[in-house]
Structures are given as C-alpha cells and as structure tokens.
C-alpha cells in the first residue's frame, strides 16, 4: 500500500483547521470573571501548575488584593503559589487583565488572614518580646545596614559588639 505525500500547503491548511483556540484563552473577546481571565492569561503563558493550584482554591478580588482561599486539604497549594516567581506571574497577569497590579493574599479556610498593612503587627506578636532592644536601635539607623535589610527582606535579630 503506497501513501502519497501531501503538498506542504495542504499540510499547513489542515494544521490551521485542527488547531482552534480555547474559548477562555487570553485575547480579545474574553468572557467570564476577572479571575477566569487571569487564569486564561496564565494558561496562555503556559503556567499550568499555577492555574491548577488556583483552581483548587476560591478566588476573589477585593480592592487591590487578589485573595485565594484553600480548604485544609489543599494547604500545599498555598505555599506553592506564594513562591516568588509564581506570585509575580499571578500579579503580572492581574495587571495585564485589570490594568492595575493586585497583591496576592493566599490563606487556608478557618485561619486568620493578615493583609500587608497588618504584617508588621503580626510579626511583632509572633516574635514576642524583642531581644537586645538597646543595641538594635542604633545599629538599625545605619544606612548601609538598612539597605541590606531592604534588599534581602531581612531583620536584625541580635547585635553582637566586637571584642576590643
């Protein structure tokens, strides 16, 4: 049985006809909620792991925040989307769809949620009494140290004076 090869034009036309865009894909004429559009942008960028993790949670947009709440059994998805690269991808997609960058807040159902405005107060509650407060105050005023803390999102835990 001999098979004749098809001309290149027929192959290209067959390929064009067989590939149809997904109805929720990023582009013009999108339908659905902003969360669906954000997932569509992520799908178009081939970020399927992020989309899968978002599908396991409940997504809501609240002001300048995109909130994702997971049930207890999908708590690993929260840690997954909070990774820096995935967080940036979600926030970039929100900016592309809505024209403004939304901040991602992921949570587990039934647990308290801290928004970025209350993060400092929550950290101070977690730490309890601060150690070596007297030594920390002058060292935190150092502009070089402050630049390092800002760059690497660090915090001063203890100041040890050099031996003389």
Secondary structure, DSSP 8 states (H G I E B T S, - for coil): -------HHHHHHHHHHH----TTSSSTT--S-HHHHHHHHHHHTT-HHHHHHHHTEEEEEETTEEEEEE-GGGHHHHHHHTSHHHHHHHHHHHHHHHSS--EEEEEETTS----GGGHHHHHHHHH-S-SSHHHHHHHHT-HHHHHHHHHHT-----------
